[in-house]
Amino acid sequence: MSKKKIIITGGAGFIGSHVIRRFVNNYPDYNIINLDKLTYAGNLENLRDVEKKSNYSFVKGDITDREFILSFIEKEQPDGIIHLAAESHVDRSIRNPMEFLLTNIVGTVNLLDAVRETWKDNFDGKLFYHISTDEVYGSLGDTGFFLEDTPYDPQSPYSASKASSDHFVRAYRNTFGLPVVISNCSNNYGPNQFPEKLLPLMINNIRSSKPLPIYGKGENIRDWLYVEDHASAIDVIYHQGKTGDTYNIGGDNEWKNIDLVKLLCEIMDQKLKRLSGTAEKLITYVTDRAGHDMRYAIDASKLKNELNWSPSLTFEVGLEKTVDWYMANEEWLENVTSGQYKKYYDAYYSS
């Protein structure tokens, strides 16, 4: 029998690289194909440790290129798609909504059409797994949690584009019988994250004694999940999830942005052997993001109860591991905050 073949889109990105690594290492009898456009957020350096493995290969390609995607999927005849490729930064979606529409909506529909044509109603052993975000649900008040059946209420161009792609995936399930599963995850943190996102941005700026920009009063609340725990949840859902279902993935770990940054400041002062309070003096409050959602919180009990998944790390352990990784990989940080990537990193200081 031929090996099971899985295409993982966006595999050179932050979450995607951790999913690639897990599948390549844990399933040597699978052929894992990494399909990535290599935008500023995609970096093959994230996968140096698996790039020579016999069950891994990389293909550069753009999911918005319809003809390429149709021919690529037809040629490869995959058993599964794990779809992570997406534009994912809210601030950039406010500046350029069309880029998010094209990648997140049109790109997803291109993939759906390609597998529908390739699988031709022979869906046995096939799966299209779409990775989404908790931001599609909108904003919570002081209490309550997002459930799998929480009505969608996206508040930014990014979350609207992801909500639309979720709807298309479900529509292809309903209309064409396509075997699909969707997961909606809370904020991820960990190694290899591009420093436009909160934690790596703050780590790098503390390291360089640059300002730490905090939106509004820093009272927005997010639920944080270590990226390797997200990868393990994706693994479990891909292999054990019920076709047609949605699973919420969360860390049960809510933090106000300002409290999180202050904790990070304490850790970084210790790591850098600076006086306590040194990093906290760098905190700078900036004009709040337009339409900034106040609170996200995931109820992941369905995933825990049905598939026996739960996070493996406490937040304190995960944060320490994250800081240690960035401190030990200063060259990686320098590379992604300079050259072709610099304009994205510098966006925080030009707005």
URSULZI-V611290 format. One record per residue. N is the residue number from 1. SS is DSSP state (alpha for helix, beta for strand, coil for the rest). PHI is phi in whole degrees, 0 to 359 (none if undefined). NEAR is the number of other C-alpha atoms within 10 Angstrom. Layout:
N:SS:PHI:NEAR + N:SS:PHI:NEAR
This chain:
1:coil:none:3 + 2:coil:285:7 + 3:coil:292:12 + 4:beta:295:15 + 5:beta:244:18 + 6:beta:236:22 + 7:beta:262:25 + 8:beta:249:25 + 9:beta:276:27 + 10:coil:70:31 + 11:coil:286:32 + 12:coil:268:30 + 13:coil:277:28 + 14:alpha:298:22 + 15:alpha:291:23 + 16:alpha:302:25 + 17:alpha:294:29 + 18:alpha:288:24 + 19:alpha:291:26 + 20:alpha:305:26 + 21:alpha:302:22 + 22:alpha:296:17 + 23:alpha:289:23 + 24:alpha:297:22 + 25:alpha:283:14 + 26:alpha:273:11 + 27:coil:229:13 + 28:coil:297:14 + 29:coil:270:15 + 30:beta:259:18 + 31:beta:265:21 + 32:beta:252:27 + 33:beta:251:22 + 34:beta:266:23 + 35:beta:256:23 + 36:beta:212:24 + 37:coil:282:21 + 38:coil:61:17 + 39:coil:287:14 + 40:coil:303:16 + 41:coil:270:21 + 42:coil:258:22 + 43:coil:215:22 + 44:alpha:291:14 + 45:alpha:298:12 + 46:alpha:295:21 + 47:alpha:236:18 + 48:coil:302:11 + 49:coil:285:9 + 50:coil:238:17 + 51:coil:296:16 + 52:coil:258:10 + 53:coil:292:13 + 54:coil:292:13 + 55:coil:260:19 + 56:beta:236:19 + 57:beta:214:16 + 58:beta:240:16 + 59:beta:229:15 + 60:beta:276:12 + 61:coil:193:17 + 62:coil:248:19 + 63:coil:291:26 + 64:coil:277:19 + 65:coil:274:14 + 66:alpha:300:17 + 67:alpha:296:11 + 68:alpha:299:15 + 69:alpha:296:21 + 70:alpha:299:20 + 71:alpha:287:12 + 72:alpha:295:16 + 73:alpha:294:20 + 74:alpha:297:15 + 75:alpha:292:10 + 76:alpha:279:13 + 77:coil:52:14 + 78:coil:287:21 + 79:coil:276:19 + 80:beta:208:21 + 81:beta:237:23 + 82:beta:248:25 + 83:beta:260:21 + 84:coil:249:24 + 85:coil:300:26 + 86:coil:192:24 + 87:coil:279:20 + 88:coil:228:19 + 89:coil:258:14 + 90:alpha:301:21 + 91:alpha:303:19 + 92:alpha:290:17 + 93:alpha:292:20 + 94:alpha:289:16 + 95:alpha:283:10 + 96:coil:216:13 + 97:alpha:300:17 + 98:alpha:298:14 + 99:alpha:299:16 + 100:alpha:284:25 + 101:alpha:300:21 + 102:alpha:294:18 + 103:alpha:289:23 + 104:alpha:281:28 + 105:alpha:260:23 + 106:alpha:298:20 + 107:alpha:300:21 + 108:alpha:294:25 + 109:alpha:295:19 + 110:alpha:302:20 + 111:alpha:294:22 + 112:alpha:299:22 + 113:alpha:296:16 + 114:alpha:294:21 + 115:alpha:288:25 + 116:alpha:297:21 + 117:alpha:290:13 + 118:alpha:286:19 + 119:alpha:282:18 + 120:coil:46:11 + 121:coil:69:13 + 122:coil:264:10 + 123:coil:265:15 + 124:coil:298:9 + 125:coil:76:9 + 126:coil:256:19 + 127:beta:203:22 + 128:beta:251:26 + 129:beta:253:24 + 130:beta:257:24 + 131:beta:266:20 + 132:beta:233:26 + 133:beta:228:20 + 134:alpha:288:27 + 135:alpha:293:27 + 136:alpha:296:24 + 137:alpha:279:22 + 138:coil:93:21 + 139:coil:238:22 + 140:coil:266:15 + 141:coil:279:11 + 142:coil:291:11 + 143:coil:231:8 + 144:coil:93:12 + 145:coil:219:17 + 146:beta:286:24 + 147:coil:249:19 + 148:coil:298:20 + 149:coil:256:10 + 150:coil:297:11 + 151:coil:300:11 + 152:coil:287:18 + 153:coil:208:14 + 154:coil:296:20 + 155:coil:243:18 + 156:coil:229:21 + 157:alpha:303:22 + 158:alpha:299:28 + 159:alpha:293:26 + 160:alpha:295:24 + 161:alpha:292:27 + 162:alpha:289:29 + 163:alpha:299:22 + 164:alpha:298:19 + 165:alpha:296:23 + 166:alpha:301:24 + 167:alpha:297:14 + 168:alpha:296:17 + 169:alpha:299:24 + 170:alpha:293:22 + 171:alpha:295:13 + 172:alpha:289:17 + 173:alpha:294:18 + 174:alpha:290:13 + 175:alpha:277:8 + 176:alpha:248:12 + 177:coil:76:14 + 178:coil:297:25 + 179:coil:283:24 + 180:beta:229:25 + 181:beta:213:24 + 182:beta:231:28 + 183:beta:232:23 + 184:beta:240:24 + 185:beta:246:25 + 186:coil:280:28 + 187:beta:300:24 + 188:beta:263:21 + 189:beta:215:23 + 190:coil:143:24 + 191:coil:297:23 + 192:coil:76:27 + 193:coil:277:25 + 194:coil:295:23 + 195:coil:281:19 + 196:coil:262:19 + 197:coil:273:17 + 198:alpha:306:18 + 199:alpha:294:22 + 200:alpha:294:21 + 201:alpha:298:20 + 202:alpha:293:26 + 203:alpha:301:23 + 204:alpha:292:20 + 205:alpha:290:17 + 206:alpha:297:22 + 207:alpha:302:17 + 208:alpha:260:9 + 209:coil:58:14 + 210:coil:262:14 + 211:coil:301:17 + 212:beta:251:24 + 213:beta:286:19 + 214:beta:240:20 + 215:beta:292:17 + 216:coil:57:15 + 217:coil:259:14 + 218:coil:76:18 + 219:coil:267:15 + 220:coil:294:16 + 221:beta:247:22 + 222:beta:229:22 + 223:beta:261:20 + 224:beta:253:22 + 225:beta:225:27 + 226:beta:295:26 + 227:alpha:299:25 + 228:alpha:291:23 + 229:alpha:290:23 + 230:alpha:297:25 + 231:alpha:299:20 + 232:alpha:292:19 + 233:alpha:294:25 + 234:alpha:299:25 + 235:alpha:303:17 + 236:alpha:297:15 + 237:alpha:294:22 + 238:alpha:300:22 + 239:alpha:269:10 + 240:alpha:235:11 + 241:coil:294:21 + 242:coil:276:16 + 243:coil:302:18 + 244:coil:93:18 + 245:coil:268:14 + 246:beta:242:23 + 247:beta:231:28 + 248:beta:272:24 + 249:beta:240:30 + 250:coil:213:29 + 251:coil:258:25 + 252:coil:50:21 + 253:coil:210:16 + 254:beta:273:20 + 255:beta:220:18 + 256:beta:291:16 + 257:alpha:305:19 + 258:alpha:292:19 + 259:alpha:293:13 + 260:alpha:296:17 + 261:alpha:294:22 + 262:alpha:294:16 + 263:alpha:297:14 + 264:alpha:298:21 + 265:alpha:301:24 + 266:alpha:298:17 + 267:alpha:296:19 + 268:alpha:292:24 + 269:alpha:301:18 + 270:alpha:294:12 + 271:alpha:295:14 + 272:coil:270:12 + 273:coil:57:9 + 274:coil:256:12 + 275:coil:299:10 + 276:coil:302:13 + 277:coil:98:12 + 278:coil:299:14 + 279:alpha:292:27 + 280:alpha:299:19 + 281:alpha:294:12 + 282:alpha:278:17 + 283:beta:298:18 + 284:beta:229:14 + 285:beta:276:15 + 286:beta:238:14 + 287:coil:306:11 + 288:coil:297:12 + 289:coil:297:13 + 290:coil:299:11 + 291:coil:65:10 + 292:coil:293:16 + 293:coil:296:18 + 294:coil:281:16 + 295:beta:212:22 + 296:coil:240:26 + 297:coil:204:29 + 298:beta:260:25 + 299:coil:263:19 + 300:coil:259:23 + 301:alpha:294:18 + 302:alpha:299:16 + 303:alpha:296:21 + 304:alpha:292:16 + 305:alpha:286:10 + 306:alpha:271:12 + 307:alpha:240:17 + 308:coil:60:11 + 309:coil:254:18 + 310:coil:206:19 + 311:coil:301:19 + 312:coil:266:15 + 313:coil:243:14 + 314:coil:289:13 + 315:alpha:296:18 + 316:alpha:299:10 + 317:alpha:292:11 + 318:alpha:297:21 + 319:alpha:293:22 + 320:alpha:298:15 + 321:alpha:297:15 + 322:alpha:295:22 + 323:alpha:300:21 + 324:alpha:300:16 + 325:alpha:296:14 + 326:alpha:293:20 + 327:alpha:293:18 + 328:alpha:273:11 + 329:coil:232:13 + 330:alpha:296:12 + 331:alpha:295:11 + 332:alpha:301:16 + 333:alpha:298:19 + 334:alpha:298:12 + 335:alpha:296:12 + 336:alpha:275:21 + 337:coil:251:21 + 338:coil:226:13 + 339:alpha:60:9 + 340:alpha:294:11 + 341:alpha:270:15 + 342:alpha:300:14 + 343:alpha:295:13 + 344:alpha:285:17 + 345:alpha:294:18 + 346:alpha:285:13 + 347:alpha:304:12 + 348:alpha:293:13 + 349:alpha:254:8 + 350:coil:245:7 + 351:coil:254:7
